[in-house]
Amino acid sequence: MRTPRSILGGLFGAALAAGLAAPVFAAGEAPPPPRQAWSFSGVFGTFDRAAAQRGLLVYKQVCASCHGLTRVAYRNLAAIGFSDDEIRSLAAEITVVDGPNDDGEMFERPGRPSDRFKAPYPNEKAARAANNGAYPVDLSLITKARAGGADYLYALLTGYRDDPPPGVQALEGMHWNEYFPGHWIAMARPLYDDQVEYPDGTKATTEQMAWDVTTFLAWAAQPYLEQQRQIGVRAILFLLVLAGLTYGVKRRVWADLKH
Amino acid sequence: MVGLHKSEFRNPVVRWIDERLPVFTLMDKEYSKFPVPRNLTYMWSFGGMAMVILMTIIITGVFLAMHYIPHTAHAFDSVERIMRDVNYGWLIRYLHSNGASMFFIVVYIHTFRGLYYGSYKHPRELLWILGVLILLLMMATAFMGYVLPWGQMSFWGATVITNLFSAVPFVGESVVTWLWGGFSVDNPTLTRFYSLHYLLPFAIVGVVFLHIVALHITSSNNPLGVEPKGPQDTIPFHPYMTIKDTFALLLFFIFYFVFVFFYPNYLGHPDNYIPADPLVTPAHIVPEWYFLPFYAILRAVPDKLGGVVLMFASILILFVVPWLDTSPVRSMKFRPLARPFFWTFVASCLLLGYCGAMPAEGIWVPLSRVGTAYYFAYFLVVLPLLGKLEKPLPLPTSITERVLGGGPVPAAAAAKPMEKA
């Protein structure tokens, strides 16, 4: 069920989408991803905390072996409902090279909440060398850096097919995806049913994991989104009232003019 | 007391200052008593909006510059840090980046209004020319600003646009190397764009000041295009225009805020959230939306130099519009033959904008050419010839007469002119 507020937002969004977004998709030779009813879409949308927390688990156990998330710090996780203690222990799972100390030596220490997520490879060359020449991009901004955003990411993660459609020649080392521009993607299908065990007992279907990790990455791309919309609603309501009052004053001022 | 300005202000402090530096008298004369035609519509509110949005962009820009690092290795990261770690950094940046788009929306409407109502005609030629100069400076500033986040579109947009200068005969390659400060778009390019992006807005402020000075000599044009004949045709700027413009400005800010808070990246391109990579070319390099009509003109011409020349000519031609339009009648209200040509011109600009967003292939190439042809024909053929061929409707003898419902009125109302007066 779509709520009235999301329908309103959707209408404006659809009007905008009819404008400029169409050419963007037309260029990619892949179908536009289906629109999903995300917890964070619409004017009053917020990130589903439980889904985002499950999404972090999927990221850690599946994506993180190849993809970095280097713009997110552990302290940021408080925004999706992790407690200080949880954040501290999550951060402590990584080892950080720090220094130099007073003796001029670099040293290793456990991660702290102020540390950012660690990239799996030291540099792009190492990443390409380990991945058959393909570069697993950093995921910090992924939903902002792709046309279609979260819808596209979800469609991509659930869009793998075991075999290309009849008549399409298979490409060595590449994988057929319904929604990837050009369809052949270097990344193998990452999600399989029950790959992750959720502590809250949610059944880990491919779709569920894709949904959760997309929610998490959408948050990671714009952690300020909820604050942005809250301020936006207040600012626009304020302006509407002020504009109404100003219009009243304008009528009064102009009333003494004959026209 | 010889030499002091004769101030009419009673407040002793205000008076003391005003006698020595008559800013209060100036403000009173230019923004309070300043007479404007009484029939100005909301189409005349866009100039004031443009000034407010310019101030908004400059102020947010100053704060962004405190956190931004103009270096190819840090630019993208510093912008992302502004978004995530600077308090309300996302707000400052979204106000700034969307502010640029809003500035163009407002200025384009302001320009089309000038074209429709003949605001460029005698005696406002120089006022118009200063306006076109502002538009040109805005374009340069916006282009360089889009490069600063050092995303994929920043880098490749800068590469494509600076490369246009290589079409200049003989010295083209040298000019491009000089612009880049090297042999490709790189750190020297970024730092000089940053420097100029900070400098040019203040040049814009300077030209805006001259634009307003020139406006206050001739006063505003109006929807009838007939000069005020006396005090009965004008109203003081304050409170009439101040309150009207404030209302219009508030509505405009609601529009602006819908983008800032709910669709902040709609007018941008997702590729610009990918850090610049000189080794990976995006599938389609598109400029910001406000350059799309000019981009379409550039690509409509099969010859590179020809395209560059036409693209620059499409803006430069605006400078001479006051002398291309031969009609003595300002407002298109009284030029029924010119009106359809004007609206076709608006349509051709929109068509060019759409073509600019599409790949340069298939139907979009001939459509771009039709749009380009009409764009130039409007200025070079339609405006010069129409003034000589058309028979304009009778002009009202004064603004008041028309506003208060008497006098010769075109079309349907023309049947019963004199009885009412």
Interface residues (C-beta under 8 A of the other chain):
Chain A: G9 F12 G13 L16 L20 P23 V24 A26 A27 G28 V43 R71 N76 V137 S140 L141 K144 A145 R146 A147 G149 P181 Q222 P223 Y224 Q228 R229 I231 G232 V233 A235 I236 L239 L240 L242 A243 T246 Y247 V249 K250 V253 W254 L257 K258 H259
Chain B: R38 N39 E80 M83 R84 W90 L91 Y94 I235 P239 Y240 I243 K244 T246 F247 L250 L251 F253 I254 F257 V258 V260 F261 F262 Y263 P264 N265 Y266 L267 H269 P270 D271 Y273 I274 A283 H284 W289 A357 M358 P359 V403 L404
